[in-house]
Amino acid sequence: MLRVGLCLLIGVDAIVLDAPVDRLAERPRAAPQRISPAAVKPQAGAAPDLSGAIAEARERAAQAQDIESLAAAIAAFDGCGLKREGARQAVFSRGAADAPVILIGEAPGADEDMQGAPFVGRAGKLLDRMLAAAGLEGQVFITNTVFWRPPGNRNPTPQEQLVCAPFLERAIALVQPRLLVLAGGAAAKALLQRPEGILALRGRWFDWTSSDGALALPALPTLHPAFLLRQPAAKKRAWADLMLLAERLGRAERP
């Protein structure tokens, strides 16, 4: 009573309780709703599951008996989500089908998407000049880890690379090169399964093995030509890599 009288005396007409009260906790909680997997309907146009897409890619790739039929199989393949994300067409390869070297980039860009061939833009023209200067003109078969342009020229995801990998491995099996060149970090990481960046990997030889263990080839990571356009000072490193390639090509034997 003394406390109430004191409060009235100083003009306070409400008293705060000594112990705090959690008003939110006093509200009744709604029971969580359970959603069964059967109730979730896939969105129209959704990409197929990854394992199913990879299995289909393996089947289609295995049926291709030459580079032309492999290109047709890739164009008809719908398992890679990139095909539905604005790409105009599949971009597979250019170069001789019996070349001693396969150069593997990351993904097509805008020029490649327009023309239907890899490395045909500014970066591709730089690559051609460097290959010619190194005495490698006409000796390189060129492709990418994925065959459709990613939106905004972003790097391909590991999932997209996995779906396209059976086609890439089939291309290697058909061409039967002596050596692989991996241009850019996304290509090097995908084929070598290593965590390092391209600056740490470039200029060193690694062993690449196909997923079924049937193929094994020396692989040389190097800087992507698009990177060289942004960082011209790095061209000397890429040139040193090409000299390593040319030197080893002179003594390499076909598998």
LINGICOR-V156275 format. One record per residue. N is the residue number from 1. PSI is psi in degrees with one decimal (999 if undefined). D_FIRST is the distance of its C-alpha to the first C-alpha in Angstrom with 2 decimals. Layout:
((N,PSI,D_FIRST) (N,PSI,D_FIRST))
This chain:
((1,-38.3,0.00) (2,-38.6,3.76) (3,-40.3,5.34) (4,-44.1,5.07) (5,-39.5,6.13) (6,-39.8,8.51) (7,-42.0,9.90) (8,-35.0,10.68) (9,-35.5,12.21) (10,6.4,14.51) (11,14.4,15.47) (12,121.9,14.10) (13,7.0,13.61) (14,143.1,13.79) (15,127.4,12.23) (16,134.5,14.90) (17,152.5,14.64) (18,-40.1,15.34) (19,131.4,18.56) (20,149.3,21.19) (21,126.4,22.56) (22,97.3,26.33) (23,-32.2,26.77) (24,-35.3,30.57) (25,-22.0,30.65) (26,-17.1,29.01) (27,142.1,32.03) (28,135.8,34.91) (29,137.3,37.90) (30,142.1,41.33) (31,135.5,43.91) (32,139.7,46.52) (33,133.3,49.82) (34,129.7,52.92) (35,119.2,56.12) (36,147.9,59.33) (37,-30.6,62.20) (38,-22.5,64.35) (39,-13.2,62.02) (40,114.4,62.53) (41,133.3,65.64) (42,145.7,67.55) (43,149.1,67.86) (44,134.3,71.24) (45,8.3,73.43) (46,148.7,71.34) (47,147.7,73.29) (48,164.5,74.57) (49,153.9,73.01) (50,-46.9,74.12) (51,-39.6,76.03) (52,-39.4,77.88) (53,-39.9,78.82) (54,-41.9,80.12) (55,-41.4,82.15) (56,-40.6,83.69) (57,-40.9,84.49) (58,-42.6,86.24) (59,-46.4,88.29) (60,-41.2,89.35) (61,-40.6,90.13) (62,-27.7,92.22) (63,-17.2,94.39) (64,126.1,95.35) (65,-5.9,98.75) (66,173.8,99.04) (67,-35.9,97.01) (68,-45.5,97.80) (69,-29.6,96.54) (70,-40.2,93.45) (71,-40.7,92.71) (72,-37.9,93.06) (73,-39.5,90.73) (74,-44.5,88.06) (75,-32.5,88.41) (76,-8.3,87.99) (77,131.9,84.98) (78,8.4,81.62) (79,-13.0,79.43) (80,124.1,78.27) (81,-24.1,75.37) (82,-27.1,76.83) (83,-25.4,79.51) (84,10.2,76.94) (85,31.9,75.16) (86,-3.2,77.66) (87,139.3,80.68) (88,-37.8,83.99) (89,167.3,86.05) (90,141.2,86.47) (91,107.2,87.67) (92,-66.9,89.50) (93,167.8,92.21) (94,154.2,95.14) (95,169.0,97.94) (96,137.4,100.72) (97,-3.7,99.94) (98,27.4,101.78) (99,146.5,100.28) (100,-10.5,99.90) (101,136.1,96.41) (102,123.7,93.38) (103,126.7,90.79) (104,116.9,87.38) (105,-161.9,84.86) (106,-59.2,81.33) (107,157.6,81.46) (108,151.2,83.35) (109,-163.4,82.32) (110,-44.9,82.94) (111,-40.0,86.67) (112,-40.4,87.15) (113,-34.9,85.31) (114,-41.7,87.62) (115,-16.2,90.88) (116,19.6,90.24) (117,147.5,91.21) (118,151.3,89.20) (119,59.1,89.29) (120,-3.3,91.07) (121,-155.6,88.82) (122,-42.5,88.71) (123,-39.1,87.60) (124,-38.4,90.39) (125,-39.2,93.00) (126,-42.7,91.92) (127,-45.4,92.14) (128,-41.2,95.66) (129,-40.5,96.81) (130,-40.5,95.50) (131,-41.5,97.08) (132,-42.4,100.38) (133,-28.9,100.31) (134,3.2,99.72) (135,24.0,102.68) (136,10.4,100.53) (137,133.2,101.32) (138,2.2,102.04) (139,9.9,100.77) (140,127.8,97.13) (141,127.4,95.60) (142,132.1,92.27) (143,-167.5,89.27) (144,171.8,85.45) (145,-25.1,82.73) (146,160.0,81.75) (147,12.5,84.00) (148,147.0,81.80) (149,124.7,80.15) (150,146.0,76.38) (151,134.9,74.37) (152,15.2,74.12) (153,27.7,76.46) (154,165.2,73.65) (155,146.0,74.62) (156,148.9,75.28) (157,159.3,72.67) (158,-34.8,73.63) (159,-41.9,73.42) (160,-38.1,75.87) (161,-38.3,78.18) (162,-40.6,78.08) (163,-37.2,79.14) (164,-12.9,82.06) (165,-40.1,83.05) (166,-36.2,85.55) (167,-40.6,87.51) (168,-44.2,87.51) (169,-36.4,88.72) (170,-37.5,91.41) (171,-42.0,92.56) (172,-41.5,92.91) (173,-36.7,94.86) (174,-41.5,97.20) (175,-35.1,97.86) (176,60.2,98.19) (177,169.2,97.53) (178,-35.3,98.06) (179,155.9,94.87) (180,143.4,91.50) (181,127.5,89.82) (182,106.6,86.08) (183,109.3,85.14) (184,157.8,81.50) (185,-39.2,78.41) (186,-39.0,77.64) (187,-43.7,81.16) (188,-44.3,81.25) (189,-38.7,77.93) (190,-42.7,78.83) (191,-30.0,82.23) (192,-14.3,81.59) (193,49.2,78.05) (194,148.6,77.04) (195,-14.7,73.79) (196,156.5,75.37) (197,169.6,75.78) (198,-30.5,79.21) (199,-27.9,79.65) (200,-28.1,79.40) (201,-31.4,81.60) (202,152.1,84.37) (203,10.5,87.71) (204,143.1,87.48) (205,136.7,89.22) (206,162.9,87.27) (207,122.1,88.38) (208,136.8,87.42) (209,135.9,87.76) (210,163.2,87.54) (211,-28.4,84.93) (212,0.8,87.62) (213,4.3,89.16) (214,-24.6,92.52) (215,141.4,92.60) (216,127.8,91.98) (217,150.1,92.66) (218,139.2,92.00) (219,134.1,89.35) (220,108.4,88.82) (221,144.7,85.56) (222,173.6,85.99) (223,142.7,84.22) (224,140.2,84.03) (225,-32.7,86.27) (226,-34.9,83.36) (227,-37.9,81.64) (228,-30.9,84.83) (229,-33.3,84.77) (230,-29.7,81.32) (231,77.3,82.20) (232,-28.3,85.94) (233,-19.7,85.87) (234,-4.6,85.26) (235,-32.6,88.65) (236,-31.0,90.34) (237,-43.9,88.20) (238,-36.8,89.09) (239,-40.1,92.74) (240,-36.6,92.63) (241,-41.8,91.31) (242,-32.8,94.23) (243,-38.0,96.65) (244,-42.7,95.21) (245,-48.5,95.67) (246,-39.4,99.23) (247,-43.2,100.15) (248,-32.4,98.84) (249,-31.6,100.32) (250,-19.3,103.69) (251,3.3,103.46) (252,151.6,101.18) (253,148.4,102.61) (254,147.0,101.57) (255,999,99.64))
